[in-house]
Amino acid sequence: MLSSLKEVREQVEARIEARTSKAIEAATRDSLRVMLSAIALTIAIALGAQHKGSDGPLLVKGHTMRSVRGAREAHASGGGGAG
């Protein structure tokens, strides 16, 4: 009787361990899905966001400002231009 009890206990422990790994996989998959959705939503909001009275989205303006600043810095250091 003790041997059958030990066997049942081992089977139950094996089931619990199998479910735990599946739960971890599912939680990881769901977390990744949520993170990707959050990134996509952030990009969508940034594409549509505008300052009051502005003629373009913030994301485009930010990119343009960085590009202009990079061109100015390159020109100031002598690295840019049609030289």
CORMOLIN-V200282 format. One record per residue. N is the residue number from 1. RES is the residue in one letter. SS is DSSP state (2 for helix, 1 for strand, 0 for the rest). D_FIRST is the distance of its C-alpha to the first C-alpha in Angstrom with 1 decimal. Layout:
N|RES|SS|D_FIRST  N|RES|SS|D_FIRST
//
This chain:
1|M|0|0.0  2|L|2|3.8  3|S|2|5.4  4|S|2|5.2  5|L|2|6.3  6|K|2|8.6  7|E|2|9.9  8|V|2|10.7  9|R|2|12.3  10|E|2|14.4  11|Q|2|15.5  12|V|2|16.7  13|E|2|18.5  14|A|2|20.1  15|R|2|21.4  16|I|2|22.8  17|E|2|24.6  18|A|2|26.0  19|R|2|27.3  20|T|2|28.8  21|S|2|30.8  22|K|2|32.0  23|A|2|33.0  24|I|2|35.0  25|E|2|36.7  26|A|2|37.6  27|A|2|38.9  28|T|2|40.9  29|R|2|42.4  30|D|2|43.3  31|S|2|44.9  32|L|2|47.0  33|R|2|48.1  34|V|2|49.2  35|M|2|51.0  36|L|2|52.9  37|S|2|53.8  38|A|2|55.1  39|I|2|57.2  40|A|2|58.6  41|L|2|59.4  42|T|2|61.1  43|I|2|63.3  44|A|2|64.2  45|I|2|65.2  46|A|2|67.2  47|L|2|69.0  48|G|2|70.1  49|A|0|70.9  50|Q|0|74.5  51|H|0|76.7  52|K|0|79.0  53|G|0|82.2  54|S|0|80.7  55|D|0|81.3  56|G|0|78.1  57|P|0|74.4  58|L|2|73.2  59|L|2|71.2  60|V|2|74.3  61|K|2|76.5  62|G|2|74.2  63|H|2|74.1  64|T|2|77.9  65|M|2|78.4  66|R|2|76.2  67|S|2|78.1  68|V|2|81.5  69|R|2|80.6  70|G|2|79.4  71|A|2|82.6  72|R|2|84.7  73|E|2|83.0  74|A|2|83.4  75|H|2|87.1  76|A|2|87.7  77|S|0|86.3  78|G|0|88.4  79|G|0|85.5  80|G|0|86.2  81|G|0|89.1  82|A|0|91.3  83|G|0|92.8
//
